[in-house]
Amino acid sequence: MLLAGIKYGNWLADCDRRQKNVLITLKFHKYFQEFLKIILILITLRSIIITLINLIKVL
């Protein structure tokens, strides 16, 4: 019975550890998505600015 209790305790600790790892992974994924959005916005702005500069040069 004691051995079963120890195994159950270890199983709970493993589950808790896995749950924390999943939460960390989800947070990282969320921040990574935001980072990619910012990079995409910056690239878009850069291309718009370059296009405007080229238009001004032509005029």
N, C-alpha and C positions, 0 to 999 in steps of 0.2 A: 504494500500500500504506500509506504514511504517512497519507494522507487517511482511509483506511478505519479506521486505528487511532485517529485523532483523533475521528472520528465515533462509533466504538464507545465511546471514553472519555467523550464527552459523553452518549451514551445511558445509560451506567452511572451517571454523575453524576445525570442526570435521574431514573433509576429510584430511586436512593438518596434523592433529595430527595422524590420522591412517597411512598416508603415511610415516611420520617420524618413527612411530613404526615398520612399515614393513621394512624400511631401516635399522633400528637398528637390527631387527631380522635377516635380510639377512647378515649384517656384522658379527653378532655373529655366524651365521651358517658357514660362510666362515672361520672365525678364528677357530671354533670348528673342522671343517674338517682338517685344517692344523695341529691342535693339535693332532688329531687322527692319521694323517699320521706320525707325528714325533714319537708318542708312538709306532706305528707299526714298524717303522724302528728301534727304540731302542730295542724292543723285539726281532726282527729278528737278530740284531747284537749280542745281548746277547746270543741267542741260537747258533749262529755260533761260538762265542768265547768259549762257554761251550763245543761244539762239538770238536773244535780244541784242547782244553786242554785235553779232554778225549782221543783223538787220540795220543797226545804227551805222555800221561801216558802209553798207551798201547805199544807204541814203546819203 
